[in-house]
Amino acid sequence: MPEKAPPASSALGEAPWRLRFAKRILQEDLREIGHAAYETAKKAIDQKLRTHPEQYGEPLRAPLQSLFKLKSSHVRIAYHVERSAHEVWILMIGDRSVIWRHHEKDVLRRLNEMRQERSRRTQDKKTQAEP
């Protein structure tokens, strides 16, 4: 999963949130929305979600109630805030006209994939820490 290292600190002195992107964003979403829309979305992600993911995003309703959306032009960004790890998981970037109607199950599938990956990372850290 592509990952960006956070800058040293945010403008308010708070630790920045680590951004983690679902693997399929580059494989699938970029093709659907195009490079220009992807770059616009990426800029919004870097500027807003790295510092205050819950302030800029809007909470979604069931069955996506643990997720947020960020609006950027005609694109919507579905993401999850993993508070315990101080991470923002970018799950999907899609056109506003179809993302919720056609991709709801895929967003949830990507969330589960990222949860499993986080569990593996946590387990790997524990294994490495053992003598």
VENRA-V646324 format. One record per pair of residues at least 6 apart in sequence whose ideal C-beta (glycine too) atoms are under 8 Angstrom apart, sorted by the first residue. I is the first residue (numbers start at 1). J is the second residue. D is the distance in Angstrom with one decimal. If there is no record, write none. Layout:
BEGIN
i,j,d
I,J,D
I,J,D
END
This chain:
BEGIN
i,j,d
1,20,5.7
1,21,6.1
1,22,6.8
1,23,5.2
1,114,7.5
1,117,6.5
2,21,4.9
2,23,7.8
2,25,7.9
2,26,6.9
3,18,7.1
3,19,7.1
3,20,5.6
3,21,7.3
4,18,7.8
4,19,5.1
4,46,7.8
5,18,7.9
6,15,7.5
6,16,4.0
6,17,7.0
6,18,5.4
6,19,7.6
6,50,6.6
7,16,5.7
7,50,7.7
9,15,6.7
9,16,6.8
10,16,5.0
10,50,7.3
10,51,4.5
11,51,7.0
12,51,7.6
14,51,7.3
15,86,6.4
16,50,5.0
16,51,6.2
17,49,6.6
17,50,5.5
17,51,7.2
17,53,5.7
17,81,7.8
17,86,5.8
17,87,6.4
17,88,4.8
18,85,7.4
18,86,6.3
18,87,4.7
18,88,7.3
19,45,6.5
19,46,7.7
19,49,6.6
19,50,6.2
19,87,7.5
19,88,5.4
19,90,6.4
20,87,5.6
20,88,7.2
20,89,5.1
20,90,6.9
20,114,6.9
21,89,8.0
21,90,4.7
22,89,7.1
22,90,6.4
22,91,5.2
22,92,6.8
22,110,4.5
22,113,6.9
22,114,6.2
23,113,7.8
24,92,8.0
24,110,6.4
25,90,6.5
25,92,7.0
25,93,5.9
29,38,7.3
29,92,6.1
29,93,4.6
29,94,6.2
30,38,5.0
30,93,7.9
32,94,6.5
32,95,7.1
33,41,7.6
33,75,6.0
33,93,6.2
33,94,6.4
33,95,5.8
37,73,6.8
37,74,7.0
37,75,5.0
37,93,7.9
37,95,7.7
38,93,6.5
40,72,5.5
40,73,5.3
40,75,6.6
41,72,4.8
41,73,7.9
41,75,4.8
41,77,5.6
41,93,4.9
43,72,7.8
44,70,6.1
44,72,3.9
44,77,7.1
45,70,7.1
45,77,6.3
45,90,6.2
48,56,4.0
48,57,7.8
48,70,6.5
49,56,6.7
49,57,7.2
49,70,6.6
49,77,7.9
49,79,6.6
49,88,4.9
49,90,7.6
50,88,7.5
53,68,6.9
53,79,6.9
53,81,5.0
53,88,4.7
54,68,7.0
54,81,5.9
56,70,6.0
57,68,3.4
57,69,6.1
57,70,4.8
57,79,6.7
58,68,6.3
58,69,5.4
58,70,7.8
58,71,7.8
59,65,7.2
59,67,7.6
59,68,5.7
60,67,4.8
60,68,6.5
60,69,5.8
60,78,7.5
63,104,7.1
63,108,6.9
64,78,7.4
64,100,8.0
64,104,6.7
64,107,6.4
64,108,7.1
66,80,6.3
66,111,7.5
67,78,5.7
67,79,6.6
67,80,5.3
67,91,7.1
67,107,6.9
67,111,7.1
68,78,7.6
68,79,5.5
68,80,7.4
68,81,6.6
69,76,5.3
69,77,6.5
69,78,5.8
69,79,7.7
70,76,7.3
70,77,4.3
70,79,6.7
71,77,7.9
71,96,7.5
74,95,6.1
74,96,5.4
74,97,7.7
75,93,6.0
75,94,6.9
75,95,6.4
75,96,6.7
76,93,7.5
76,94,6.0
76,95,7.6
76,96,4.9
76,99,4.8
76,100,7.5
77,90,6.4
77,92,7.4
77,93,5.3
78,90,7.9
78,91,4.7
78,92,4.4
78,93,7.8
78,94,7.6
78,99,6.9
78,107,4.9
79,88,5.6
79,89,6.0
79,90,5.1
79,91,5.8
80,88,7.4
80,89,4.5
80,91,6.3
80,111,5.7
80,114,7.3
81,87,7.8
81,88,5.8
81,89,7.9
82,88,7.4
82,89,6.0
82,118,7.0
85,118,6.8
89,111,7.2
89,114,4.9
91,107,5.4
91,110,4.5
91,111,5.7
91,114,7.1
92,99,6.6
92,103,6.2
92,106,6.8
92,107,5.1
92,110,6.2
94,103,5.9
99,107,7.9
END
